[in-house]
Amino acid sequence: MWQDNLQDTIVAISTAPGEGGIGIVRLSGKEALTVAGKIFLSPDKKKPAQFKSYTIHYGKIVDQYKVIDEVILTVMRGPKSYTRQDVVEINCHGGMLPLRQILDLTLKHGCRLACPGEFTKRAFLNGRLDLAQAEAVIDIIRAKTDSALKISLAQLSGKLSFQINKIRQELLGILVSLEASIDFPEEGIPEQDLTKTSLRLTAIDNQLNALLSSALGGRVLRDGLHAVICGKPNVGKSSLLNALLKKERSIVTPVAGTTRDTIEEVIDIKGIPVRIVDTAGILKPRNLIEQKAVKLARGQMSLADLIIVLFDSSRKLDQKDLKLIKAVKNKKVIAVINKIDLKARIEKDEITKVFPKVVRLAAKSGKNLNFLEDAIYDFVYQGKLAGPESMLVSNLRHIQALRDAQKLISQARVILADKLPLELVSQNLKDACVDLDKILGKDFSADLLARIFADFCIGK
């Protein structure tokens, strides 16, 4: 198994760059206390190596006789620390100069600058976290809404790992019975037991399917929902964006084609981070600027998770509307009939027969805007309530591993039903266990860890 160089004592600035009340320099490794002792001066002259674990001490960081800063030093001895190594955190004033000078001092006395995510990688390699929990750390840091934070905290606490381990243990139980039959063929497996095995595999397949059904909601909470507002000119796209933002972001005029470029904002809709894009009206371009604007709009539509297509209630559908309906009818769409505060002239049935979800509202006044927010929420959660105990799978690596495992288990059920050799069933289940192990980090490579922790900030 590949191992990181755990013998080095690493150091990094763990707070965000810029000015602040407090900055933190973090050390981890077998020499962390020794290095701290060379630069920390306490009023009672005691060295950090003499301090008890989980204690905080006032003092100064000095370079020989030069005082760098007044600090608070925290000691956390391994294995009861984040990395399961000795950890020292130096809390100083939050300017870049004292932070940089303290960092340079630790490097001078034998520390190595930490790589991105190396503290969390050590927590994983030393067995404090499994890989799924380690990946949750960066999701917590990047969470955009309360709901995203709750999902990430649930994963960090081990809820996903518990479910994966439970499925893995059930697979291993089936494997034990199959391997015993293969090793001792004279005893055989009664038909009744094969039926039970098939039922057990069906139950596991259902568990995996339940996890995968949460993938859209989980991924959206992690990365944000990419939603695009589109429609022909002057149907109220910019007014809708302003209404959702609850501020004036797009210019709104009676003149068709006012929006020439895509306008993008991130908003929180019922706990869902939505990256919403207001596009130029889909029309036949009259000049180079409009040509580029329409091209951008179509590009955004092709990449969107959700398209919000607008129609004007006060006007009958025309060829532009019908072309737009044809262009998006096979995509994920919420249709919005806008301007319901005006006299209705639109052929509503022509929209409802194409799109299963239609919302009627008045963007300018905000009337029924909550109906659109509810529709976006239902789209993400597929009509299922996302309560505080929900466990949503949000990581694309996990999703792919679950899909691979489910495919293997489905194949094993077919092999079993066709009464083919049990060795084939056994191999499929072994391979499925390997896929589940990838999620937890029981099976990993240097390249995999490099890819995962490269996304982390230095100091975490």
N, C-alpha and C positions, 0 to 999 in steps of 0.2 A: 504493500500500500504506500502511495506517495505521501511524504511528510514534508511539511514546511520546516524552515530553519527556526525551531523554537528556542534555540539557545541564545539568540541575540536578545539584548534588551532594547526594546523599541520605544520611540517617543514621537509625539505629534501634538500640534495645537488642536484642541478638540472643540473649540468654539468657532463660530462663523467669522470670517474676516471683517474688519471694520472696527469702529469705536464702540465700546460698550462698558457697562459698569464692571463686569467681571470677565476675565478670560481664563481658560484652563489649558495647562500643559499636562499631558497624561503620559506616564511611563508604565511599561509592563515588561517583566522579565526577572531573571534571578538576580540581576545587579541593580534593580530599580531602587531599592533602599540604600544601597552603597553609593550610587550616583547622587541620590538626593542628599545623602549625608555630606557630600563634598561641597554642596552649594547652599544648603539650608542652615541658617543660624537661628537657634531658638533662644529665648531669654534665659532659660535654665541650662543652656549649653548641651542639652541632650541631643543625640543623633536619632534620625528616623528609625534606624535599626532597633532602637530601644523602645520605640512606641508600640503600644498594643494595636491590634487590628481594629478597624472601624473607629479610629479616633482622629480628631481634628486638632491641629496645632497652629498657633500664631508664630510668625517669625519673619525673617528677612532672607531673600536670596542675595548671595554675595559672590562676587568674583574676586577672590583673594580678600582685599580690604575695601573693595568698592561695592556699595549697596546698589543693587539693581532695582528691587521693589520690595514693599511690604506684602506679605502673602499669608494665605491660609493653606496649610498642607494636610492632605488626607491620606491615611495609610490603610490599605486593604490587602491583607496577606492572603496568598494562595493556600489552599485551593478554593477558599470561600471568597472569590472575587469574580469579576466579569470574565476574565481570561483564564481563571484558575491558576494564575501566576501572581507573584507579588505586584501590586499596582499602587502607584503613587500619583495623586493628582495635586497639582500646584495651582491654586486659585489666586490670580494676581489681578492688577488693574487691566481693564479690557482694551488697552491701546495696542497697536501693532508693535511699537518699539519695545515695551517691556516683555511682551510675549516672544518676540523674535530673539531678544537677548537671552531670555531664560532658555529657550529652545537651543540656541547656539551653545550655551554653557553645558547643557546635558550631552550634546553631541561631542563637545570637547572632552568630556569625562567618560566617553565610551559607549554612549547610546547610538543606535542607528535610527535614521528617520523612517517612520512606519510607512508602508505602502497603503494605498486606499483599502479601507475595510480590514486592515490586518488585525486590529484588536478583536473584531467579531470573528474573523477567520480562526484566530487562536482559541476563542471560546468554543468554536465548532470542533477544531482538531483536538482540543483537550476534553471534549465530551460534555461541556456544559450545555450546549445547544445542539439539536440536530440541524441538518441543512435547511429544512423548511422553516424552522424557527429563526435561523440566522438570516434568511432572506426576508423575514418579516421585519427585521430591524430597519432596513432601508425603506420599506413600505411605510413604517411609522413616521420616519423622518420626512417622507414625501407626501404624506396624507394631505389631501386638499379639503376634506370635509370631516365632520364628526363621524359619519357612518364609515368612511374609509378608515379612519383611525380605529374604530371599534373592531372592524374585520381584521386589521393588521395585529391589533393587540390579542385577539382571539387566537390567531396563528402563532404569535410569539408565546402565548401561554401553553401551547401544545395541543389545542383542540383538533387541528387538522392532523397532526402527527398521531394523535390517539386513534382517530378513525382509520388512518392508513395502516397503523400497526395492528388494529383489530382485524381488518380485512386480510392482512398478511398472515396473521396467526391462523385464521380460518382456512386459508389456502394451504398452509403448512400442515394443518390437521388432516386435510384431504390427501395431501401428498404422502403422509406417513402410511395411510391405509393402502394407497395405490402401490407404493414402493414395496410394502410387505407382500402384497399379492404377486408383484412381479418377481420378487426374490424367491417366493415359495409358491410357484404356479400350481403345484399339486393340490394346494388347499383351495385355490380359486376364490372368487368373490360371488356370493349369491346374487341373483337377479334383483332381489329386494334391496341389497346394499348399493348396487349400481344406480337404482332409481333414487335412493336417498342422496347419493353423491351428485346426481344430476340436479336434484332439488337444491342442494347446498350451493352448487355453482350458480344456479339461477338466482338465489338470494344474494350472492356476492355480486353478480352482474347488476342486480337492482341497486345495490349500495353504490357501486361505481357510477351507475347512471344518475343517481340522485346527486352525487358530488359534481358530475359533469353538467347537470342541468343548471347548476348555480354559476357556471363559468362566465356567462355573459354579465350577470350582475357583479360578480367578483372582479372581472377584468375592468368593467366600467368604473367601479369604485376606486380601483388602483390607478388606472391610466386616464380616466375621464371619458365621457361619452362624446364622440365627435358628431355633432348635429349641424345640419345645414338648412338654412331657410331659403327656399327658392320659390319662384313664381314669376309671372310676367310683370312688366313694369307697372308701378303705381297700384299694386294690390295691398300694400301696407307692410312690406317686409321689414323696413327700417323701423316703423312704428311698433311692430311686434318685438323686435330686438330691444328697443328702448323700454317697452313695457316689462319684458322679462328681467332686464337689468335694473329696472326702477330708477333709471336716470336717462338723460338724453345723450346717447352715444352716436347715433346716426342722424344725419341731416334729413329732415322730413319736409317735403314741399309737395304741392299739387303737380309739379312738373314731372312727367314720366322720365325715368332714366337718371334720376339725381345720383344714385349710387353707381359709381363707376369701378370701384375696387371692392375686393372682399374685406369685410370688417369682422374681426374675430375677438371674442371675449370669453372668459371663463366665469361661469355663474354656478351657484349652489341651488339646485332645485330639489327640495325635500331630502337633503343629504347626499344627492348625487352630483359630482362635479361634471358640469356640461360645458364642453368647449363648443360654443355656438358661433356659427359663421353666417353673416348676412351677405348675400351675394347680389351681384348686379342682376337686373331683370333679364330673363331669358327672352331675347328678341333677335330679329335679323339685324346684325350690326350695320350701322350707317357709316362708320369711319374706323380707323385703326384702333383708337382708344376703346370704342365699344366692342370691337372684335376681340381685343385682349381681355376685356372684362368678362365677356361671355365665355371665353375659353377657360378663364380662371374659375368661373362659376361651375362649369361642367366638370372641371377637374376635381373641385371640392365635392361635388355630388357623387363622383365615382368612388371616392375614398370614405364617404360618410358611413357611420354606423346607423344613422337615422336621418331621414329627409323629412323636413316639415314643409309641405307644399301648400302655398296659399292661393286662395281664390277670393274674388271680390263678390260679396253677396249682392251688391247693388247693380251688377252688370251680368248680362247673359254670357254663357260660355262661348268663346270664339275659337278660331283655329289655333291660336297660340296656346290657349288652355288645353285644348284637345291633344296637341302635340306634346305638351308637358306631361299630361296624364299618361300618354303612351310611353314616354321616355322613362317614367319612374314606377310604372305599375307593378313591376316585378322586384322592386326594392323594398326595404323596410321604410314604411311611410306612415306619417300621421298627416291626414289632410285637414286643413284649417279653412273654414269659410269665415272670412273676415268681414268687418263692417256691417254686422247684423243690426246696428242701430239705424241703418238706412233702409229705405224701402227695398224689399227683396225682389230680385229679378232673376237670380241664378237658378238653373235647373239642378236642384239639389240631388235628385235621384241619379243623375248621370255621374255624380261623385260617389255617392254611397254604394252604388252597385260595383264600383271598382275597388274602393278602399274600405277595409273592415273597420278602421278607426277614423271617425270624422268628428272634429270639434268645431262648434260654432261660437264665435267670440267677436268682441270689438276691441281691437288692440289699442286704439287711441284713448279710449276711456278705461280700459282694463277690465271691462265686463267679461265674465266667464274665463278670465285668464287662468284661474285655478284649475279649470277643466283640462287645459293643455298641460299644466304641470302634473296633474294626476295621470294623464295619458303617458307622459314621458316616464313617470315612476313605474307604471304598470308595464311599459315596454321593457324596462330594465329587469324588473323582478318577475316578469311573465305572470302577473296576477297573484304571485305568492307573497305573503307578508314577510318583510325582512325584519324580524324582531332582534332583540339584543342577543339571543342565543343562536342566531343563524351562523352557519359556517359556510362561507362562500369561497370557492377556489378562485384565486385571482392571478396566479402566476402562470404564464404561458408554458414554462417548463413543466410545471406540475400537471397542467391540462393535457399536454402531449403524452406524458408518462401514463396518466390515467386512461387515456384513449388507447394507447398501446396495450396496456394490461387488459382492458375490457375486450379488445379484439381477440387477444389470445385466449381469454376465458370463453368467449363465444365460440371460438374454433374448437376448444376442448369439449364443449357441450355437444357440438355436432359430431365430433369423433366418437364420443361416448354413445350417442344415439345410434350411430351407424355400426356400432359394435366392432370398431377397428381396434388394433392393439393398444393396450393400456399404456405402453411406453410412450406413445404419441401424446396421450392426455397428460401424462406426467411431465413430459418435456415442456408442453405449453404452460403448465402451471408453474414450473420452475422459472421459465422466462418471464411470466407475469410477476412473480415475486421480485425478480431483478428490476423490473420497471418500477415497482413500488419502492424498492430500495433506493433507486435514484432520487426519489423525492426526499427521502429522509437522510440521504448522504451515506448510506451503508456501502454504496458502490459509487465511487467518484474518481476523477482524474485531475491531474494538475491543470489541464486546459479548462475543465469545467469550473473549478474553483477560481481560476484566473478570470473567466468570463463573468462569474457571479459577483465577485468582490471588486472588480474593476469599476462597478457602478457606485460603490460606496464612496463617501467622502473620507479624506485622510483624517484620522483621529477618532474614527468609530469602528 
